[in-house]
Each structure stands twice: as structure tokens, then as C-alpha cells.
């Protein structure tokens, strides 16, 4: 187990890598004609912004000497990574579809994994200048006013200043169940699951949202439940799962209620659902 001193040392690289990647993304976001969109082997889109964010994170985290498993480095074989004790799990631009659509719902996800368990995480939402961060057994927090900056150099004390604990105290009870779903990745199974919930909660409200920002809304307390019945990868969930867990919530496989597993031979997640601290579903 890494000690608190090492965690304190690794928080600034984790934080600053996300802010710097966000800056690269926002530079490109302003010029929609230059996205250079192509398709990866799984038929999902990739843009020049994905590549620029990946390169920025790889270069900035390189001096930590901790290996990186990234959305844009997915070709790394299982035999190479299976015995890693410590590694970064990264999605440089989560929500590429939303980025292309121009709806601002995209994030940078970085998780620090120890023995395939997330022990530190950030989700950066560059358009909204919001940083969500968590440490295992150390709580989850929101830091606002974090503008994209290609030269970000926050120190530990600066990162800790002005953090708001999650869930947010000013998120009053909604009065009805709020269920988050992916804006761009829904299936008949998603709708069937919602319909079953609606039988118990007729006034249920569906909230469509792109990217891992859904985990952040759960951690804040702005939505209560999230169901996902399409493919996701480990880098889509690791950071968000820890942030939600440290805010009192949980993420479980839809099939059998088991915890999600990481650094598997197949990097796909099962279908899953998430609950906030107060959700009794």
C-alpha cells in the first residue's frame, strides 16, 4: 500500500495533467472544422482533441515512472499489464460524441490504480471549469473555477484550497427520483429498465447527460440513479466510481450486483447501475 506521503506527492501530477489536457481540448473545441474525425477499430469516433489530450497526459505523467493504460493506448496487451501493481487509467477525452456535437458535455478522466483498485481520481470538466477529485478513504470533493491551462502547476496546498465536500449540502431533496442516462448511448434495455422503475415511481424524471459527468452529478446529489446498458470501458468508469463511492454512493453490475473489476483481459465493463448515498433502489 502506498502511504499518505506518496499520495500527497502524486496528487499534483494527477490534477495538473487533467487541467493541461483540458486546455488542449478547449483549444480545438473552438475550431469545429479542424476536428479531424476518424473511427477506431470498435467504430467509435476519435478526434485530434483525443490525441492531443492523450499526448499531454502521457508527457506530463511520464516523470512519475508509473505506467499508463489509456483509451488511446488500448492496444497494450494483457500480458504486458497484468502484473502492474500501480498504474494510471486514463480517458483523455471522455464523451467524444458530445464533443463533436458541441454540447459541452465532455471530461478528462484520470484514475490512479493500486492492485487494480482505484485509490485516487480526478474528473475534469473543462468547459465548466469544474474539477472533481477523490482519494480512497479520504472523501470526494469539487473544486470550482479551475480554468483550462496548458501550463497548470498547482501545488498540493493550492489544490486543497476551497474544496467543497461531496455530496453538496445545498443540493436539496428533489421530491422525485432523478435517473441519469447517457445522452447518446441508449438501447431498448435502457428504456425497459426505466419503464420498470416508473412503475414504482410514476413521477420519475429522466436526465440525459454525456460522458462521466453523470458520475459527478450523482456525487453532487443532483441525480439519484444511473443505468448503463451499452458498452463502456474501464477508463470510462474508474475515476467516477471512486468519486461516487467517496460521496457515499455505489456502482454495481446490473447482472448480479457485483463490483466492477479492473485490468481485466477484456477491458469492457458489464452493464451497470449507480446509486447515490440516499437512493434505496
C-alpha positions in Angstrom: 0.0 0.0 0.0 1.3 3.5 -0.9 1.5 5.8 2.1 -0.1 9.2 2.6 3.2 11.0 1.8 3.3 9.3 -1.7 -0.4 10.2 -2.3 0.4 13.8 -1.4 3.2 13.7 -3.9 1.1 12.2 -6.7 -2.0 14.5 -6.3 -0.4 17.5 -8.1 0.6 15.5 -11.2 -2.8 13.8 -11.3 -4.6 17.2 -11.0 -2.3 19.2 -13.4 -2.3 16.5 -16.1 -6.1 16.8 -16.3 -6.1 20.6 -16.4 -3.4 20.7 -19.1 -5.3 18.1 -21.2 -8.4 20.1 -20.8 -6.6 23.1 -22.2 -5.6 21.2 -25.3 -9.2 20.0 -25.7 -10.6 23.5 -25.4 -8.2 25.0 -28.0 -9.5 22.5 -30.5 -13.1 22.8 -29.4 -13.2 26.4 -30.6 -12.4 25.3 -34.2 -15.0 22.8 -35.2 -13.7 22.5 -38.8 -10.4 21.1 -37.6 -11.6 18.1 -35.5 -10.1 15.5 -38.0 -12.7 12.9 -37.1 -12.0 9.2 -37.8 -13.2 5.8 -36.5 -11.3 3.4 -34.2 -11.5 -0.3 -34.5 -14.6 -0.5 -32.4 -16.3 2.0 -34.7 -16.3 4.8 -32.1 -15.0 8.2 -33.1 -11.7 9.8 -32.4 -10.6 13.4 -33.0 -7.4 15.4 -33.0 -8.5 16.5 -29.5 -8.4 13.0 -28.2 -4.9 12.6 -29.5 -3.7 15.9 -28.2 -5.1 15.3 -24.7 -3.6 11.8 -24.6 -0.2 13.1 -25.6 -0.3 15.9 -23.0 -1.2 13.4 -20.2 1.4 10.9 -21.3 4.1 13.5 -21.4 3.2 15.1 -18.1 2.7 11.9 -16.1 5.8 10.3 -17.7 8.2 11.5 -15.0 6.2 9.7 -12.3 7.5 6.4 -13.9 4.1 4.9 -13.4 2.7 3.1 -16.5 -0.3 4.4 -18.2 -3.3 2.5 -19.6 -5.2 4.9 -21.8 -8.2 5.0 -24.1 -5.8 6.0 -26.8 -3.3 3.2 -25.9 -5.8 0.4 -25.8 -3.7 -1.9 -27.9 -1.4 -2.7 -24.9 -1.6 -6.4 -24.4 -2.8 -8.1 -21.2 0.4 -10.0 -20.7 2.3 -6.6 -20.5 0.0 -5.1 -17.9 -1.5 -8.0 -15.9 1.1 -7.7 -13.1 1.1 -4.0 -12.7 0.8 -3.0 -9.1 0.4 0.7 -9.7 -0.7 2.4 -12.9 -2.7 5.4 -14.3 -6.0 4.5 -16.0 -6.9 7.4 -18.4 -9.6 8.6 -20.7 -8.1 11.7 -22.2 -11.4 12.9 -23.7 -14.5 11.1 -22.4 -17.6 12.0 -24.4 -16.0 12.4 -27.8 -19.5 12.2 -29.4 -20.7 15.1 -27.2 -17.5 17.0 -28.1 -18.3 16.6 -31.8 -21.9 17.6 -31.2 -20.7 20.7 -29.4 -22.9 20.3 -26.3 -20.0 20.9 -23.8 -20.6 17.5 -22.0 -17.1 16.0 -22.1 -14.5 15.3 -19.5 -10.9 14.2 -18.7 -10.8 11.1 -16.5 -7.6 10.0 -14.7 -7.5 7.3 -12.1 -4.6 6.1 -10.0 -4.9 2.3 -9.6 -3.2 0.2 -7.0 -3.5 -3.6 -7.3 -6.4 -2.9 -9.7 -8.3 -0.8 -7.2 -8.7 3.0 -7.7 -7.1 4.9 -4.9 -7.1 8.4 -6.4 -9.1 10.0 -9.1 -10.0 13.3 -10.9 -12.7 14.1 -13.4 -12.2 17.5 -15.1 -15.0 19.2 -16.9 -13.0 21.9 -18.9 -16.0 23.8 -20.4 -17.4 24.4 -16.9 -14.1 24.9 -15.1 -15.0 22.2 -12.6 -12.7 19.6 -11.1 -14.0 16.6 -9.1 -11.4 14.6 -7.1 -11.3 11.8 -4.6 -8.9 9.7 -2.6 -9.8 6.3 -1.2 -11.0 6.7 2.4 -10.3 10.5 2.0 -13.5 11.8 0.7 -14.7 13.3 -2.6 -14.6 17.0 -3.4 -15.5 19.6 -6.0 -13.1 22.5 -6.9 -14.7 25.2 -9.0 -13.0 27.9 -11.0 -10.3 25.7 -12.4 -9.7 27.2 -15.9 -8.0 25.2 -18.6 -4.3 26.0 -18.6 -1.6 24.4 -20.7 1.0 25.4 -18.1 -1.0 24.4 -15.0 1.3 23.9 -12.0 -1.0 23.6 -8.9 0.8 22.6 -5.8 -0.8 20.4 -3.1 -1.9 23.4 -0.9 -3.4 25.2 -3.9 -5.4 22.1 -4.9 -6.7 21.7 -1.4 -7.9 25.3 -1.1 -11.6 25.9 -1.5 -12.6 22.3 -1.9 -16.3 21.6 -1.4 -17.1 18.1 0.1 -19.4 15.9 -1.9 -22.4 15.4 -1.8 -23.1 19.1 -1.8 -25.0 20.4 1.2 -27.0 22.8 -0.9 -28.5 20.1 -3.1 -31.9 19.9 -1.5 -34.0 16.7 -1.9 -35.7 16.7 -5.3 -39.0 15.3 -4.2 -38.9 12.7 -7.0 -36.5 10.1 -8.3 -34.0 11.5 -10.9 -32.5 8.9 -13.2 -29.5 9.7 -15.4 -29.0 8.0 -18.7 -26.4 8.5 -21.5 -27.4 11.2 -23.9 -26.0 9.4 -27.0 -25.8 5.7 -25.9 -29.3 4.3 -25.1 -30.8 0.9 -26.0 -34.1 -0.8 -25.7 -32.8 -2.3 -22.5 -32.2 1.2 -21.1 -35.8 2.2 -21.8 -37.2 -1.1 -20.4 -35.2 -0.5 -17.2 -36.6 3.0 -16.9 -40.1 1.7 -17.5 -39.8 -0.8 -14.7 -38.6 2.0 -12.4 -41.5 4.2 -13.5 -44.0 1.5 -12.3 -42.7 2.2 -8.8 -42.0 5.9 -9.2 -44.6 7.3 -11.7 -43.2 10.9 -11.4 -39.6 9.7 -12.2 -37.5 12.3 -14.1 -35.0 11.2 -16.7 -31.9 13.3 -17.0 -29.8 12.8 -20.2 -26.2 13.6 -19.8 -23.0 12.8 -21.7 -19.7 11.4 -20.5 -18.5 10.6 -17.0 -20.1 13.9 -15.8 -23.0 11.6 -14.8 -20.9 10.2 -12.0 -20.3 13.8 -10.9 -24.0 14.7 -10.9 -24.5 11.6 -8.7 -21.7 12.5 -6.4 -23.1 16.1 -6.0 -26.6 14.7 -5.3 -28.2 16.3 -8.3 -29.4 12.9 -9.6 -30.1 9.7 -7.7 -29.5 6.8 -10.1 -27.7 6.0 -13.3 -28.2 3.0 -15.6 -25.9 2.0 -18.4 -26.8 -0.8 -20.9 -24.3 -0.2 -23.6 -20.6 -0.9 -23.8 -18.2 1.1 -21.7 -14.5 0.5 -20.9 -12.6 0.5 -17.7 -11.3 4.0 -18.3 -14.8 5.3 -18.6 -15.7 4.3 -15.0 -12.7 4.0 -12.7 -12.4 7.7 -11.7 -16.1 8.3 -11.5 -16.7 5.2 -9.5 -14.3 6.3 -6.8 -15.6 9.8 -6.7 -19.2 8.5 -6.3 -18.1 5.9 -3.7 -16.3 8.5 -1.6 -19.5 10.6 -1.7 -21.4 7.7 -0.2 -22.7 6.0 -3.4 -22.0 2.8 -5.2 -21.6 1.2 -8.6 -22.7 -2.4 -9.3 -23.1 -4.7 -12.2 -26.7 -5.0 -13.4 -26.4 -8.7 -13.9 -25.5 -9.8 -10.4 -24.8 -6.8 -8.3 -21.1 -7.4 -8.2 -18.4 -4.7 -8.1 -16.7 -3.7 -11.4 -13.3 -5.3 -11.9 -10.3 -3.6 -13.4 -7.2 -4.5 -15.5 -9.1 -7.5 -17.0 -8.1 -9.3 -20.1 -11.2 -7.8 -21.8 -11.3 -4.1 -20.9 -15.1 -3.8 -21.4 -17.3 -3.3 -18.4 -20.6 -5.2 -17.9 -23.8 -3.2 -17.9 -24.1 -1.4 -14.6 -26.1 0.9 -12.4 -25.1 3.6 -9.8 -26.9 4.8 -6.7 -26.3 7.9 -4.5 -25.9 7.6 -0.8 -29.6 8.1 -0.1 -31.0 6.1 -3.0 -32.9 3.0 -1.8 -33.4 1.3 -5.2 
